[in-house]
Amino acid sequence: MIEKDNTKIDGVFVFKPEIFKDERGSFLETYNSKKYNKFLKNINFLQDNLSFSSKNVLRGLHIQKNFPQGKLVRVVHGEVFDVILDLRKNSKTFGKWESFIINDSKMEQIWIPSGIAHGFQVLSDTAIFEYKCDEYYMPEDEHTILWKDEDLKINWPLNNPIVSDKDNAGIFFKDFK
């Protein structure tokens, strides 16, 4: 059984799995289409991605514009500060962002519908982050909203993050069309 929590951003859900623990360790079901499709309306996942990052690495805020990806994300190892930014023009939460702390002890998953930018900053020494995507990754369609856009006022928890040149060259939210 999974629990689902609504969030401040329209259409975004946090799924809380049931974790079975005993002296041997733990077990959980990370995905079951019958259970998840009750909430996600017959999502067809096409691609799984896995990233490994060190402490204070910041990735994002990424979005595909013409071939948007819905993503079911989770932390397999470690802990991250996860951020979503609603870029859906017709959404009542357009321009709003929300953050979550997700980690390997609670194993929560966040459903991020297409049209929402995503990024995260690693809080633990290392983190392994997994994405289930409902559209293929197309590098020529990827756009980046500047993680430090002062208009957004995202409260990243660690100072002086390690950021790629691509992410540091992101555009301002107000310039995203």
BELZI-V861683 format. One record per pair of residues at least 4 apart in sequence whose C-alpha atoms are under 6 Angstrom apart, sorted by the first residue. I is the first residue (numbers start at 0). J is the second residue. D is the distance in Angstrom with one decimal. If there is no record, write none. Layout:
i: [I I]
j: [J J]
d: [D D]
//
This chain:
i: [1 1 2 2 3 3 4 4 5 8 11 11 12 12 13 13 14 14 15 18 18 19 19 20 20 32 36 36 43 44 44 45 45 45 46 47 47 48 48 49 49 50 50 51 51 52 52 53 53 54 54 54 54 54 55 55 55 55 56 56 56 56 57 57 57 57 57 58 58 59 60 60 60 60 60 60 61 61 61 61 62 62 62 63 63 63 63 67 67 68 68 68 68 69 69 69 69 69 70 70 70 70 71 71 71 71 72 72 72 72 73 73 73 74 74 74 74 75 75 75 76 76 76 77 77 77 77 77 78 78 78 78 79 79 79 79 79 80 80 80 80 81 81 81 82 82 82 82 82 83 83 83 83 84 84 84 84 85 85 85 85 86 86 86 87 87 88 102 143 144 144 144 144 145 145 145 148]
j: [15 16 14 15 13 14 12 13 12 92 110 111 109 110 108 109 107 108 107 26 27 25 26 24 25 36 40 41 133 132 133 132 133 134 132 130 131 129 130 128 129 127 128 126 127 125 126 124 125 121 122 123 124 125 120 121 160 161 120 121 160 161 119 120 160 161 162 118 119 118 116 117 118 143 144 146 116 117 142 143 116 141 142 67 140 141 142 113 114 113 132 133 134 111 112 113 132 133 110 111 131 132 109 110 130 131 108 109 129 130 108 128 129 102 103 127 128 103 127 128 103 126 127 102 103 123 125 126 101 102 122 123 100 101 120 121 122 99 100 119 120 98 99 119 97 98 117 118 119 96 97 116 117 95 96 115 116 93 94 95 115 93 114 115 93 114 93 106 169 169 170 171 172 169 170 171 171]
d: [5.6 4.7 5.6 5.0 5.6 4.6 5.7 5.1 5.0 5.8 5.5 5.4 5.7 5.1 5.6 4.5 5.6 5.0 4.8 5.9 4.9 5.4 5.2 5.7 4.2 5.6 5.0 4.9 5.7 5.4 4.2 6.0 5.2 5.9 5.2 5.6 4.6 5.7 5.0 5.6 4.5 5.6 5.2 5.8 4.6 5.6 5.4 5.8 4.3 5.0 5.6 5.5 4.6 5.4 5.9 5.0 5.1 5.9 5.5 5.5 5.7 4.5 5.6 4.2 5.9 5.9 5.4 5.2 5.4 3.9 5.5 4.8 4.4 5.4 5.2 5.9 5.1 5.3 5.8 4.7 4.7 5.6 5.3 4.6 5.3 4.4 6.0 5.0 6.0 4.8 6.0 5.7 5.0 5.6 4.3 4.2 5.7 5.4 5.8 5.0 5.5 4.6 5.6 4.5 5.7 5.0 5.4 5.3 5.6 4.5 4.7 5.9 5.4 5.3 5.6 5.9 4.5 5.4 5.4 5.9 5.1 5.2 5.0 5.6 5.6 5.4 5.9 4.4 5.8 4.1 5.5 5.3 5.8 5.6 5.5 4.5 5.1 5.8 4.8 5.4 5.2 5.4 5.1 4.3 5.8 4.4 5.8 5.3 5.7 5.4 5.5 5.6 4.6 5.8 4.2 5.5 5.0 5.0 5.4 5.7 4.6 5.6 5.6 5.3 5.7 5.2 6.0 6.0 4.7 4.9 4.9 5.7 5.9 4.2 5.2 5.5 5.9]
//
